[in-house]
Amino acid sequence: MSFKITSNPIDPEARKRELVHAAAGACVTFEGWVRNHNEGEAVQALEYEAHAAIAEKEGAKILAEAKQKFAVDIALCEHRVGKLAIGDCAVWVGVAAGHRGAAFDACRYIIDETKARVPIWKKEHYASGETGWVNCATR
Amino acid sequence: MIEVTARYFAAFRERAGRDRERLTTSARTAAELYGELARKHGFADSMTRCKVAVNDELADWGVTLTAGDEVLFFPPVAGG
């Protein structure tokens, strides 16, 4: 599965080994981490929810688009669901390509499209004890 | 009138206080059904920022509903 929704911790080092490709001269990876603040509020934890089947299908489409638009050899993405702590890796993207331009562009495309299109939702748990669904679709 | 099942995710689920419900509706499209449910449950998000799926496939808001459909309502996404 090239685009994976998981409830287990993401292991970026293990995922990176899947990018090894003899034709690749560039490897770009992105990790999205849980940070302790958002829009002025102290955040203690995050909870992600997804419709896994539709998310993986839409995610696979995004990876296919990235391969079509940019000269990349391998494109992978994994997104975590469940309750995450500060510093946890929430999302990982990895691209291997012949050249750095395509690798950077494809990695950026994949994370941006994932945030905008894939049915994943994020609930913040604040220091105040309140919770809130983040409403950050980018378009 | 047709009978369909509506399913709610994330903020919609919390707002509606349930994750699904069976409905008898005169709505012909997913958009019309969203309008009906937004009034019922107080969903404030504009449809253009939300998504809908019918029977586990993403769909256009204009899709025609048929009896027995399961209609999934997705509030604005926020991955990453």
Backbone of each chain as ProteinMPNN parsed JSONL, in Angstrom:
{"seq_chain_A": "MSFKITSNPIDPEARKRELVHAAAGACVTFEGWVRNHNEGEAVQALEYEAHAAIAEKEGAKILAEAKQKFAVDIALCEHRVGKLAIGDCAVWVGVAAGHRGAAFDACRYIIDETKARVPIWKKEHYASGETGWVNCATR", "coords_chain_A": {"N_chain_A": [[0.867, -1.207, 0.0], [0.815, 2.046, -1.046], [-0.067, 4.475, -0.059], [-0.822, 4.91, 3.153], [-2.966, 4.471, 5.913], [-2.518, 4.451, 9.331], [-2.687, 3.06, 12.65], [-0.595, 2.651, 14.19], [2.657, 3.671, 15.536], [4.614, 5.73, 13.34], [7.497, 4.816, 11.549], [9.986, 6.547, 10.503], [12.64, 6.017, 9.65], [12.612, 3.333, 8.889], [10.712, 3.446, 6.849], [12.054, 5.037, 5.027], [13.97, 3.365, 3.971], [12.562, 2.018, 2.056], [12.684, 3.606, -0.098], [14.926, 3.294, -1.541], [16.513, 3.192, -4.636], [17.966, 2.371, -7.666], [18.037, 4.173, -9.8], [17.655, 6.586, -8.674], [18.668, 9.847, -7.814], [18.106, 11.575, -5.907], [16.56, 12.088, -2.754], [13.768, 12.985, -0.996], [12.234, 13.582, 2.048], [9.39, 14.128, 4.157], [8.298, 14.992, 7.353], [5.517, 15.34, 9.38], [4.974, 16.726, 12.47], [3.515, 16.518, 15.757], [2.79, 19.505, 17.277], [3.172, 21.735, 20.119], [1.423, 23.853, 20.186], [-1.181, 25.845, 18.737], [-2.45, 28.389, 16.794], [-2.231, 30.222, 18.946], [-3.11, 28.771, 21.127], [-2.301, 26.518, 23.787], [-1.414, 23.261, 23.111], [-2.051, 19.946, 24.086], [-2.335, 17.361, 23.219], [-3.126, 15.457, 20.252], [-5.768, 14.218, 18.245], [-6.38, 12.062, 15.683], [-8.623, 11.265, 13.081], [-9.896, 9.141, 10.53], [-11.488, 8.251, 7.422], [-10.643, 5.345, 6.599], [-10.609, 3.644, 4.261], [-11.506, 5.267, 2.112], [-9.69, 7.323, 2.396], [-7.246, 6.065, 1.834], [-7.632, 5.402, -0.792], [-8.026, 7.89, -2.074], [-5.61, 9.013, -1.395], [-3.834, 7.331, -2.774], [-4.444, 8.124, -5.315], [-3.425, 10.715, -5.31], [-0.692, 10.188, -5.058], [-0.26, 8.911, -7.482], [-0.814, 11.015, -9.214], [1.301, 12.714, -8.548], [3.421, 11.237, -9.507], [2.887, 11.382, -12.17], [3.062, 14.096, -12.759], [5.637, 14.867, -11.989], [9.049, 13.868, -12.388], [9.431, 11.232, -10.84], [10.631, 8.33, -9.107], [9.773, 6.751, -6.947], [7.054, 7.153, -4.726], [5.698, 7.677, -1.602], [3.404, 7.575, 1.18], [2.373, 7.956, 4.553], [-0.081, 8.104, 7.048], [-0.951, 8.825, 10.339], [-3.48, 7.699, 12.652], [-5.636, 8.137, 15.534], [-4.855, 8.754, 19.03], [-2.363, 11.12, 19.555], [0.807, 12.16, 20.892], [2.652, 15.14, 21.884], [5.262, 15.837, 19.643], [5.129, 13.406, 18.335], [5.173, 11.652, 15.208], [2.981, 12.521, 12.782], [2.444, 12.397, 10.103], [4.045, 11.105, 7.199], [6.004, 11.572, 4.342], [7.603, 10.308, 1.506], [9.903, 10.54, -1.157], [11.592, 9.393, -4.015], [13.723, 10.324, -6.615], [15.123, 11.031, -9.883], [16.378, 13.509, -9.911], [16.885, 16.438, -7.799], [14.998, 18.541, -8.009], [12.543, 17.518, -8.96], [12.061, 15.762, -6.875], [11.744, 17.404, -4.567], [9.544, 18.964, -5.432], [7.533, 17.037, -5.865], [7.232, 15.953, -3.322], [6.29, 18.145, -1.879], [3.904, 18.579, -3.267], [2.489, 16.24, -2.655], [2.116, 16.347, 0.181], [0.691, 18.74, 0.421], [-1.656, 18.267, -1.132], [-2.659, 16.092, 0.232], [-3.358, 17.205, 2.699], [-5.394, 18.857, 1.83], [-7.334, 17.254, 0.578], [-7.738, 14.593, 1.515], [-9.8, 12.458, 3.449], [-9.311, 13.078, 6.487], [-9.311, 13.963, 9.854], [-8.693, 16.282, 12.514], [-8.421, 16.611, 15.944], [-7.888, 18.857, 18.494], [-6.509, 18.742, 21.742], [-6.632, 20.869, 24.341], [-4.604, 22.684, 26.752], [-6.308, 23.835, 28.524], [-8.251, 21.985, 28.891], [-10.314, 21.947, 27.164], [-11.564, 20.86, 23.935], [-11.073, 20.874, 20.376], [-12.14, 20.7, 16.974], [-9.999, 20.916, 14.253], [-10.123, 23.225, 11.691], [-8.976, 23.318, 8.925], [-8.855, 23.049, 6.153], [-7.29, 23.684, 3.128], [-8.333, 24.742, 0.835]], "CA_chain_A": [[0.0, 0.0, 0.0], [1.713, 3.202, -1.155], [-0.601, 5.506, 0.842], [-1.302, 4.05, 4.23], [-3.478, 5.018, 7.176], [-2.078, 3.507, 10.356], [-2.891, 3.456, 14.044], [0.683, 2.382, 14.856], [3.659, 4.725, 15.334], [5.305, 5.741, 12.045], [8.94, 4.666, 11.704], [10.537, 7.201, 9.313], [13.877, 5.38, 9.185], [12.238, 2.097, 8.183], [10.03, 3.824, 5.605], [13.04, 5.609, 4.104], [14.673, 2.276, 3.266], [11.738, 1.612, 0.907], [12.895, 4.56, -1.19], [16.182, 2.978, -2.24], [16.254, 2.911, -6.037], [19.244, 2.584, -8.368], [17.955, 5.308, -10.723], [17.366, 7.803, -7.912], [19.796, 10.672, -7.388], [17.617, 12.483, -4.867], [15.532, 11.553, -1.862], [13.214, 14.026, -0.118], [11.189, 13.083, 2.942], [8.75, 15.135, 4.996], [7.62, 14.479, 8.549], [4.67, 16.292, 10.107], [5.009, 16.382, 13.892], [2.529, 17.159, 16.632], [3.427, 20.598, 18.024], [2.492, 22.021, 21.391], [0.617, 25.076, 20.131], [-1.825, 26.158, 17.461], [-3.21, 29.637, 16.823], [-2.217, 30.862, 20.252], [-3.559, 27.891, 22.211], [-1.387, 25.449, 24.168], [-1.985, 21.965, 22.743], [-1.438, 18.859, 24.863], [-2.38, 16.114, 22.439], [-3.95, 15.522, 19.045], [-6.462, 12.985, 17.916], [-6.704, 12.036, 14.253], [-9.64, 10.297, 12.655], [-9.945, 9.081, 9.067], [-12.23, 7.166, 6.792], [-9.41, 4.727, 6.084], [-10.712, 3.113, 2.894], [-11.567, 6.38, 1.155], [-8.43, 8.074, 2.531], [-6.178, 5.356, 1.125], [-7.924, 5.463, -2.222], [-7.756, 9.264, -2.523], [-4.169, 9.176, -1.238], [-3.176, 6.629, -3.88], [-4.646, 8.979, -6.487], [-2.477, 11.831, -5.176], [0.648, 9.674, -5.364], [-0.23, 8.667, -8.932], [-0.717, 12.338, -9.847], [2.661, 13.212, -8.33], [4.306, 10.506, -10.424], [2.614, 11.821, -13.527], [3.482, 15.494, -12.912], [7.055, 15.056, -11.716], [9.817, 12.67, -12.758], [9.834, 10.538, -9.612], [10.669, 6.869, -9.198], [8.968, 6.173, -5.873], [6.368, 8.139, -3.881], [4.993, 6.968, -0.524], [2.892, 8.432, 2.248], [1.723, 7.254, 5.656], [-0.701, 9.053, 7.981], [-1.341, 8.17, 11.588], [-4.751, 8.049, 13.289], [-5.681, 7.836, 16.967], [-4.397, 9.853, 19.887], [-0.923, 11.338, 19.433], [1.412, 13.071, 21.873], [3.551, 16.158, 21.334], [6.496, 15.279, 19.09], [4.872, 12.22, 17.51], [5.09, 11.849, 13.76], [1.585, 12.332, 12.361], [2.405, 12.082, 8.671], [5.363, 10.942, 6.584], [6.0, 11.495, 2.874], [8.934, 10.004, 0.985], [9.993, 10.538, -2.615], [12.902, 9.183, -4.64], [13.651, 10.8, -7.997], [16.425, 11.163, -10.537], [16.969, 14.813, -9.594], [16.311, 17.05, -6.591], [13.847, 19.409, -8.289], [11.33, 16.687, -9.005], [11.837, 15.16, -5.552], [11.163, 18.449, -3.71], [8.217, 19.357, -5.934], [6.574, 15.947, -5.659], [6.999, 15.819, -1.878], [5.427, 19.276, -1.525], [2.598, 18.336, -3.862], [1.81, 15.152, -1.931], [1.64, 16.776, 1.505], [-0.34, 19.781, 0.248], [-2.902, 17.65, -1.607], [-3.164, 15.237, 1.314], [-4.027, 18.074, 3.672], [-6.573, 19.487, 1.251], [-8.319, 16.36, -0.041], [-7.923, 13.259, 2.077], [-10.7, 12.528, 4.609], [-8.644, 12.924, 7.785], [-9.693, 15.097, 10.718], [-7.775, 16.463, 13.64], [-9.027, 17.252, 17.109], [-6.855, 19.293, 19.429], [-6.819, 18.73, 23.18], [-5.914, 22.034, 24.858], [-4.196, 22.682, 28.154], [-7.467, 24.268, 29.306], [-9.198, 20.881, 29.042], [-11.243, 22.0, 26.034], [-11.104, 20.235, 22.694], [-11.634, 21.531, 19.194], [-11.787, 20.155, 15.65], [-9.274, 21.906, 13.461], [-10.834, 23.499, 10.466], [-7.89, 23.955, 8.189], [-8.781, 22.702, 4.735], [-6.586, 24.814, 2.534], [-9.064, 25.336, -0.281]], "C_chain_A": [[0.888, 1.236, 0.0], [1.243, 4.369, -0.28], [-1.333, 4.757, 1.952], [-1.821, 4.867, 5.408], [-3.123, 3.99, 8.252], [-2.411, 4.001, 11.756], [-1.626, 3.168, 14.856], [1.659, 3.533, 14.638], [4.329, 4.588, 13.962], [6.808, 5.652, 12.32], [9.626, 5.25, 10.462], [11.796, 6.529, 8.779], [13.57, 4.11, 8.39], [11.583, 2.424, 6.846], [11.027, 4.319, 4.561], [13.773, 4.516, 3.32], [13.881, 1.773, 2.06], [11.947, 2.511, -0.304], [14.157, 4.263, -1.998], [15.877, 2.528, -3.673], [17.513, 3.281, -6.825], [19.221, 3.81, -9.282], [17.805, 6.637, -9.982], [18.652, 8.533, -7.518], [19.394, 11.611, -6.281], [16.541, 11.79, -4.046], [15.07, 12.711, -0.986], [12.152, 13.37, 0.744], [10.647, 14.248, 3.751], [8.125, 14.421, 6.177], [6.79, 15.599, 9.151], [4.597, 15.837, 11.549], [3.915, 17.103, 14.658], [3.247, 18.242, 17.441], [2.549, 21.015, 19.193], [1.653, 23.294, 21.368], [-0.048, 25.189, 18.765], [-2.694, 27.389, 17.641], [-3.365, 30.183, 18.233], [-2.661, 29.999, 21.421], [-2.496, 26.84, 22.498], [-2.075, 24.111, 23.897], [-1.265, 20.864, 23.5], [-1.397, 17.542, 24.104], [-3.258, 16.344, 21.216], [-4.585, 14.165, 18.817], [-6.811, 13.063, 16.434], [-7.715, 10.939, 13.978], [-9.632, 10.296, 11.13], [-11.029, 8.114, 8.64], [-11.148, 6.419, 6.01], [-9.525, 4.291, 4.62], [-10.709, 4.236, 1.862], [-10.269, 7.18, 1.203], [-7.32, 7.391, 1.734], [-6.384, 5.407, -0.386], [-7.591, 6.862, -2.784], [-6.252, 9.537, -2.437], [-3.398, 8.515, -2.372], [-3.295, 7.439, -5.164], [-3.629, 10.129, -6.482], [-1.06, 11.372, -5.53], [0.785, 9.424, -6.872], [-0.101, 9.995, -9.684], [0.7, 12.883, -9.724], [3.636, 12.533, -9.292], [4.122, 10.963, -11.862], [3.162, 13.227, -13.775], [4.987, 15.673, -12.813], [7.789, 13.74, -12.022], [10.318, 11.972, -11.5], [9.767, 9.022, -9.803], [9.749, 6.225, -8.168], [8.325, 7.311, -5.082], [5.513, 7.373, -2.877], [4.471, 7.959, 0.505], [2.21, 7.565, 3.31], [1.17, 8.299, 6.619], [-1.231, 8.301, 9.186], [-2.754, 8.592, 11.987], [-4.705, 7.61, 14.746], [-5.137, 9.016, 17.758], [-2.867, 9.942, 19.863], [-0.444, 12.341, 20.467], [2.301, 14.086, 21.162], [4.836, 15.472, 20.844], [6.294, 14.034, 18.242], [4.814, 12.601, 16.033], [3.665, 11.511, 13.313], [1.5, 11.915, 10.903], [3.83, 12.032, 8.132], [5.174, 10.836, 5.079], [7.425, 11.199, 2.432], [8.92, 9.895, -0.522], [11.432, 10.244, -3.029], [12.759, 9.549, -6.108], [15.056, 10.888, -8.576], [17.152, 12.416, -10.092], [16.206, 15.509, -8.477], [15.058, 17.878, -6.856], [12.545, 18.622, -8.24], [11.02, 16.119, -7.618], [11.207, 16.177, -4.597], [9.728, 18.762, -4.138], [7.173, 18.279, -5.646], [6.234, 15.814, -4.176], [6.043, 16.925, -1.413], [4.003, 19.062, -2.039], [1.82, 17.309, -3.036], [1.301, 15.627, -0.561], [0.539, 17.835, 1.374], [-1.687, 19.173, -0.175], [-3.516, 16.76, -0.523], [-3.932, 16.077, 2.326], [-5.336, 18.632, 3.136], [-7.683, 18.506, 0.892], [-8.656, 15.084, 0.702], [-8.791, 13.336, 3.341], [-10.019, 12.103, 5.922], [-9.02, 14.166, 8.588], [-8.847, 15.088, 11.969], [-8.484, 17.209, 14.758], [-7.918, 17.604, 18.079], [-7.377, 19.212, 20.857], [-5.975, 19.839, 23.796], [-5.585, 21.881, 26.337], [-5.375, 23.044, 29.051], [-8.461, 23.129, 29.566], [-10.232, 20.855, 27.924], [-10.689, 21.181, 24.864], [-11.707, 20.994, 21.521], [-11.188, 20.84, 17.922], [-11.121, 21.256, 14.856], [-9.931, 22.008, 12.101], [-9.875, 24.14, 9.486], [-7.766, 23.507, 6.748], [-8.252, 23.916, 3.992], [-7.276, 25.387, 1.305], [-10.445, 24.73, -0.392]], "O_chain_A": [[1.639, 1.454, 0.951], [2.06, 5.162, 0.186], [-2.326, 4.069, 1.716], [-1.19, 5.832, 5.838], [-3.397, 2.8, 8.096], [-2.418, 5.204, 12.018], [-1.588, 3.411, 16.062], [1.521, 4.29, 13.677], [4.578, 3.48, 13.487], [7.325, 6.327, 13.21], [9.827, 4.54, 9.477], [11.994, 6.478, 7.565], [14.185, 3.846, 7.357], [11.854, 1.774, 5.837], [10.873, 4.059, 3.368], [14.147, 4.71, 2.163], [14.45, 1.174, 1.147], [11.457, 2.225, -1.396], [14.419, 4.905, -3.015], [15.089, 1.608, -3.894], [18.055, 4.375, -6.665], [20.262, 4.424, -9.518], [17.828, 7.698, -10.605], [19.586, 7.943, -6.974], [20.221, 12.362, -5.764], [15.73, 11.02, -4.561], [15.88, 13.346, -0.312], [11.269, 12.681, 0.233], [11.348, 15.229, 4.001], [7.498, 13.372, 6.023], [7.304, 16.688, 9.405], [4.207, 14.704, 11.831], [3.45, 18.168, 14.251], [4.183, 17.956, 18.189], [1.361, 20.699, 19.254], [1.217, 23.766, 22.418], [0.467, 24.687, 17.766], [-3.559, 27.437, 18.515], [-4.458, 30.554, 18.662], [-2.601, 30.43, 22.573], [-1.862, 26.324, 21.578], [-3.176, 23.858, 24.388], [-0.035, 20.836, 23.558], [-0.518, 16.711, 24.331], [-4.031, 17.3, 21.157], [-4.023, 13.12, 19.147], [-7.456, 14.01, 15.986], [-7.67, 9.852, 14.554], [-9.388, 11.329, 10.507], [-11.441, 7.252, 9.417], [-10.786, 6.813, 4.901], [-8.619, 4.55, 3.829], [-9.998, 4.165, 0.859], [-9.798, 7.661, 0.173], [-6.547, 8.054, 1.043], [-5.423, 5.449, -1.155], [-6.956, 6.987, -3.832], [-5.688, 10.21, -3.3], [-2.422, 9.073, -2.873], [-2.386, 7.451, -5.994], [-3.051, 10.467, -7.515], [-0.323, 12.079, -6.217], [1.831, 9.7, -7.459], [0.632, 10.088, -10.669], [1.239, 13.447, -10.677], [4.551, 13.165, -9.819], [5.054, 10.94, -12.666], [3.664, 13.522, -14.859], [5.553, 16.538, -13.481], [7.217, 12.654, -11.924], [11.487, 12.1, -11.135], [8.948, 8.512, -10.567], [9.034, 5.271, -8.474], [8.976, 8.317, -4.8], [4.704, 6.526, -3.255], [5.026, 9.044, 0.679], [1.556, 6.571, 2.993], [1.857, 9.259, 6.968], [-1.882, 7.264, 9.053], [-3.177, 9.711, 11.696], [-3.852, 6.818, 15.144], [-4.978, 10.12, 17.236], [-2.173, 8.958, 20.12], [-1.176, 13.246, 20.868], [2.654, 13.915, 19.995], [5.415, 14.639, 21.541], [7.196, 13.642, 17.501], [4.453, 13.721, 15.671], [3.207, 10.376, 13.446], [0.599, 11.172, 10.511], [4.7, 12.8, 8.544], [4.304, 10.111, 4.598], [8.365, 11.801, 2.953], [8.049, 9.248, -1.104], [12.374, 10.789, -2.454], [11.803, 9.142, -6.77], [16.047, 10.825, -7.849], [18.37, 12.412, -9.913], [15.035, 15.216, -8.232], [14.153, 17.915, -6.023], [11.584, 19.006, -7.573], [9.856, 16.008, -7.234], [10.248, 15.856, -3.895], [8.819, 18.818, -3.31], [6.057, 18.587, -5.23], [5.078, 15.587, -3.819], [5.109, 16.672, -0.652], [3.028, 19.33, -1.336], [0.635, 17.495, -2.756], [0.164, 15.332, -0.192], [-0.431, 17.822, 2.132], [-2.731, 19.531, 0.37], [-4.736, 16.687, -0.383], [-5.023, 15.703, 2.757], [-6.279, 18.855, 3.896], [-8.856, 18.879, 0.897], [-9.751, 14.545, 0.539], [-8.551, 14.179, 4.205], [-10.133, 10.968, 6.384], [-9.041, 15.278, 8.061], [-8.357, 14.052, 12.419], [-9.061, 18.278, 14.557], [-7.104, 16.754, 18.443], [-8.522, 19.563, 21.143], [-4.746, 19.767, 23.781], [-6.181, 21.084, 27.06], [-5.437, 22.614, 30.203], [-9.394, 23.279, 30.355], [-10.944, 19.866, 27.753], [-9.502, 20.857, 24.818], [-12.725, 21.67, 21.661], [-10.032, 20.441, 17.786], [-11.612, 22.383, 14.793], [-10.248, 21.007, 11.458], [-9.936, 25.344, 9.236], [-6.679, 23.576, 6.174], [-8.714, 25.037, 4.203], [-6.847, 26.416, 0.784], [-11.214, 25.105, -1.277]]}, "seq_chain_B": "MIEVTARYFAAFRERAGRDRERLTTSARTAAELYGELARKHGFADSMTRCKVAVNDELADWGVTLTAGDEVLFFPPVAGG", "coords_chain_B": {"N_chain_B": [[-40.542, 9.87, -1.632], [-37.642, 8.504, -0.132], [-35.766, 5.932, 1.567], [-32.783, 6.339, 3.301], [-29.42, 5.951, 4.616], [-27.673, 8.066, 6.731], [-24.349, 8.949, 7.436], [-22.076, 10.223, 9.83], [-19.066, 12.076, 10.363], [-16.273, 12.909, 12.45], [-16.367, 16.294, 13.353], [-19.01, 16.596, 12.51], [-20.218, 14.288, 13.473], [-20.022, 14.664, 16.23], [-21.531, 16.944, 16.535], [-24.041, 16.107, 15.655], [-24.492, 14.162, 17.482], [-24.484, 11.465, 17.096], [-23.418, 8.637, 15.117], [-24.609, 7.689, 12.879], [-27.725, 7.577, 11.066], [-30.961, 6.421, 10.143], [-33.035, 7.583, 7.576], [-36.026, 8.968, 6.261], [-36.542, 10.586, 3.362], [-37.201, 13.445, 1.248], [-35.282, 14.422, -0.267], [-33.504, 14.727, -3.292], [-30.943, 14.771, -4.124], [-27.489, 14.534, -2.934], [-26.732, 17.019, -2.072], [-29.167, 18.263, -1.466], [-29.946, 16.653, 0.624], [-27.946, 17.218, 2.452], [-28.579, 19.855, 3.021], [-31.004, 19.541, 4.335], [-30.192, 18.063, 6.59], [-28.337, 19.771, 7.704], [-29.921, 21.78, 8.645], [-31.384, 20.359, 10.523], [-29.435, 19.427, 12.349], [-27.804, 21.579, 12.788], [-25.447, 21.992, 11.299], [-22.864, 24.049, 10.258], [-21.061, 24.371, 8.258], [-20.113, 25.377, 4.987], [-21.146, 23.761, 2.049], [-19.271, 23.639, 0.036], [-16.854, 23.378, 1.259], [-16.933, 20.962, 2.378], [-17.143, 17.338, 2.054], [-18.719, 14.636, 0.282], [-19.646, 11.21, 0.349], [-20.929, 8.386, -1.329], [-22.066, 5.281, -0.566], [-19.44, 4.503, 0.171], [-17.823, 5.681, -1.815], [-16.276, 8.614, -2.941], [-18.267, 11.368, -3.928], [-20.02, 13.646, -6.165], [-21.697, 16.598, -5.062], [-24.055, 16.873, -6.411], [-25.01, 14.366, -6.957], [-27.473, 11.892, -7.648], [-29.674, 10.479, -5.326], [-30.489, 7.131, -4.335], [-32.853, 4.72, -3.135], [-31.879, 3.159, -0.137], [-29.261, 3.947, -0.211], [-26.117, 4.685, 1.347], [-25.051, 7.502, 2.825], [-22.288, 9.461, 3.243], [-21.122, 11.988, 5.3], [-18.636, 14.37, 5.249], [-16.921, 16.61, 7.191], [-14.952, 19.711, 6.794], [-11.676, 18.772, 5.826], [-8.649, 17.955, 7.64], [-5.96, 16.936, 7.611], [-2.482, 16.03, 8.205]], "CA_chain_B": [[-39.703, 9.721, -0.44], [-36.807, 7.303, -0.108], [-35.072, 5.71, 2.833], [-31.32, 6.276, 3.163], [-28.689, 6.041, 5.883], [-26.667, 9.138, 6.77], [-23.254, 8.694, 8.39], [-21.391, 11.472, 10.176], [-17.682, 11.916, 10.789], [-15.558, 13.985, 13.16], [-17.177, 17.355, 13.946], [-20.434, 16.352, 12.209], [-20.696, 13.241, 14.382], [-20.196, 15.232, 17.571], [-22.63, 17.907, 16.461], [-25.31, 15.374, 15.521], [-24.642, 13.302, 18.652], [-24.633, 10.072, 16.647], [-22.56, 8.446, 13.943], [-25.429, 7.361, 11.709], [-29.171, 7.512, 11.289], [-31.786, 6.088, 8.971], [-33.918, 8.714, 7.322], [-36.911, 8.97, 5.104], [-36.305, 11.947, 2.882], [-37.639, 13.814, -0.101], [-34.099, 14.945, -0.963], [-33.176, 13.953, -4.494], [-29.487, 14.74, -4.297], [-26.708, 14.625, -1.699], [-26.762, 18.43, -1.657], [-30.462, 18.517, -0.813], [-29.946, 15.945, 1.91], [-27.089, 17.978, 3.372], [-29.351, 21.031, 3.442], [-31.994, 19.061, 5.306], [-29.51, 17.653, 7.82], [-27.674, 20.942, 8.29], [-30.975, 22.458, 9.424], [-31.755, 19.501, 11.644], [-28.373, 19.27, 13.345], [-27.045, 22.813, 12.972], [-24.144, 22.008, 10.62], [-22.713, 25.409, 9.746], [-20.052, 24.441, 7.192], [-20.577, 25.478, 3.617], [-20.961, 22.497, 1.335], [-18.087, 23.689, -0.827], [-15.681, 23.002, 2.038], [-17.15, 19.605, 2.878], [-17.2, 16.323, 0.999], [-19.739, 13.617, 0.477], [-19.39, 9.926, -0.298], [-22.115, 7.54, -1.375], [-21.665, 3.869, -0.545], [-17.972, 4.429, 0.289], [-17.104, 6.31, -2.928], [-16.469, 10.065, -2.969], [-19.256, 11.695, -4.949], [-20.334, 15.069, -6.319], [-22.89, 16.966, -4.284], [-25.25, 16.774, -7.252], [-25.339, 12.961, -7.234], [-28.858, 11.499, -7.351], [-29.751, 9.431, -4.309], [-31.478, 6.081, -4.542], [-33.257, 4.081, -1.881], [-30.897, 2.243, 0.433], [-27.913, 4.52, -0.233], [-25.483, 5.129, 2.573], [-24.483, 8.79, 2.437], [-21.298, 9.814, 4.263], [-20.861, 13.424, 5.314], [-17.301, 14.681, 5.749], [-16.65, 18.041, 7.427], [-13.671, 20.115, 6.192], [-10.61, 17.853, 6.236], [-7.545, 18.62, 8.336], [-4.843, 16.023, 7.839], [-1.145, 16.617, 8.279]], "C_chain_B": [[-38.884, 8.426, -0.544], [-36.173, 7.158, 1.268], [-33.574, 5.571, 2.566], [-30.71, 6.259, 4.57], [-27.679, 7.174, 5.757], [-25.618, 8.746, 7.79], [-22.466, 9.98, 8.578], [-19.992, 11.2, 10.704], [-17.204, 13.158, 11.531], [-16.535, 15.022, 13.726], [-18.674, 17.15, 13.675], [-21.017, 15.324, 13.186], [-20.966, 13.828, 15.778], [-21.381, 16.188, 17.612], [-23.99, 17.181, 16.432], [-25.561, 14.466, 16.728], [-24.856, 11.839, 18.296], [-23.747, 9.889, 15.424], [-23.335, 8.036, 12.704], [-26.899, 7.456, 12.08], [-29.863, 7.121, 9.993], [-32.832, 7.181, 8.818], [-34.856, 8.406, 6.178], [-36.92, 10.404, 4.611], [-36.909, 12.181, 1.504], [-36.462, 14.377, -0.897], [-33.779, 14.071, -2.172], [-31.678, 13.808, -4.684], [-28.806, 14.801, -2.925], [-26.744, 16.061, -1.167], [-28.064, 18.747, -0.922], [-30.521, 17.852, 0.558], [-29.076, 16.691, 2.925], [-27.846, 19.197, 3.912], [-30.341, 20.67, 4.54], [-31.319, 18.765, 6.657], [-28.795, 18.815, 8.5], [-28.68, 21.712, 9.144], [-31.295, 21.652, 10.692], [-30.7, 19.505, 12.75], [-27.548, 20.542, 13.579], [-25.634, 22.761, 12.394], [-23.984, 23.363, 9.953], [-21.768, 25.491, 8.55], [-20.695, 24.536, 5.819], [-20.222, 24.177, 2.888], [-19.674, 22.482, 0.519], [-16.827, 23.293, -0.06], [-15.79, 21.576, 2.575], [-17.132, 18.622, 1.709], [-18.291, 15.319, 1.332], [-19.299, 12.344, -0.232], [-20.694, 9.139, -0.275], [-21.641, 6.101, -1.508], [-20.141, 3.727, -0.65], [-17.189, 4.894, -0.932], [-17.344, 7.806, -2.843], [-17.387, 10.403, -4.138], [-19.37, 13.204, -5.092], [-21.595, 15.357, -5.517], [-24.172, 16.806, -5.086], [-25.708, 15.342, -7.513], [-26.775, 12.646, -6.8], [-28.859, 10.344, -6.348], [-30.78, 8.385, -4.704], [-31.721, 5.371, -3.214], [-32.169, 3.115, -1.412], [-29.48, 2.782, 0.431], [-27.433, 4.827, 1.182], [-24.711, 6.388, 2.195], [-23.58, 9.275, 3.569], [-20.983, 11.298, 4.18], [-19.53, 13.71, 6.003], [-17.165, 16.188, 5.97], [-15.304, 18.418, 6.805], [-12.522, 19.257, 6.737], [-9.455, 18.642, 6.846], [-6.429, 17.646, 8.657], [-3.543, 16.79, 7.976], [-0.816, 17.143, 9.66]], "O_chain_B": [[-39.385, 7.394, -0.99], [-36.058, 8.121, 2.027], [-33.153, 4.788, 1.715], [-31.386, 6.516, 5.565], [-26.92, 7.233, 4.789], [-25.944, 8.269, 8.876], [-22.219, 10.724, 7.629], [-19.763, 10.214, 11.406], [-17.652, 14.278, 11.285], [-17.432, 14.671, 14.492], [-19.509, 17.492, 14.512], [-22.144, 15.465, 13.661], [-21.98, 13.536, 16.412], [-22.131, 16.234, 18.587], [-24.946, 17.588, 17.093], [-26.693, 14.048, 16.973], [-25.356, 11.064, 19.112], [-23.37, 10.861, 14.77], [-22.788, 8.032, 11.601], [-27.265, 7.42, 13.254], [-29.407, 7.45, 8.898], [-33.429, 7.64, 9.792], [-34.515, 7.675, 5.248], [-37.264, 11.325, 5.353], [-37.101, 11.257, 0.714], [-36.617, 14.763, -2.056], [-33.782, 12.843, -2.088], [-31.2, 12.863, -5.311], [-29.44, 15.077, -1.907], [-26.782, 16.282, 0.044], [-28.06, 19.414, 0.112], [-31.066, 18.402, 1.516], [-29.421, 16.784, 4.103], [-27.765, 19.524, 5.096], [-30.495, 21.385, 5.53], [-31.808, 19.162, 7.714], [-28.662, 18.841, 9.724], [-28.348, 22.225, 10.213], [-31.451, 22.208, 11.779], [-31.028, 19.577, 13.935], [-26.694, 20.575, 14.465], [-24.724, 23.402, 12.919], [-24.843, 23.789, 9.182], [-21.669, 26.532, 7.9], [-21.687, 23.868, 5.529], [-19.158, 23.591, 3.088], [-19.062, 21.43, 0.335], [-15.83, 22.911, -0.673], [-14.841, 21.052, 3.159], [-17.108, 19.014, 0.542], [-18.718, 15.172, 2.477], [-18.66, 12.394, -1.283], [-21.465, 9.22, 0.681], [-20.914, 5.751, -2.438], [-19.628, 2.941, -1.447], [-16.017, 4.546, -1.08], [-18.486, 8.239, -2.689], [-17.295, 9.798, -5.207], [-18.879, 13.954, -4.249], [-22.441, 14.486, -5.32], [-25.249, 16.627, -4.517], [-26.694, 15.129, -8.219], [-27.228, 13.071, -5.737], [-28.134, 9.363, -6.51], [-31.801, 8.694, -5.318], [-30.898, 5.421, -2.3], [-31.615, 2.353, -2.204], [-28.583, 2.162, 1.001], [-28.208, 5.173, 2.073], [-23.822, 6.345, 1.344], [-24.029, 9.476, 4.697], [-20.621, 11.806, 3.119], [-19.317, 13.353, 7.162], [-17.283, 16.96, 5.018], [-14.582, 17.539, 6.334], [-12.409, 19.044, 7.944], [-9.305, 19.839, 6.601], [-5.996, 17.53, 9.804], [-3.502, 18.017, 7.879], [0.276, 17.667, 9.877]]}, "name": "protein", "num_of_chains": 2, "seq": "MSFKITSNPIDPEARKRELVHAAAGACVTFEGWVRNHNEGEAVQALEYEAHAAIAEKEGAKILAEAKQKFAVDIALCEHRVGKLAIGDCAVWVGVAAGHRGAAFDACRYIIDETKARVPIWKKEHYASGETGWVNCATRMIEVTARYFAAFRERAGRDRERLTTSARTAAELYGELARKHGFADSMTRCKVAVNDELADWGVTLTAGDEVLFFPPVAGG"}
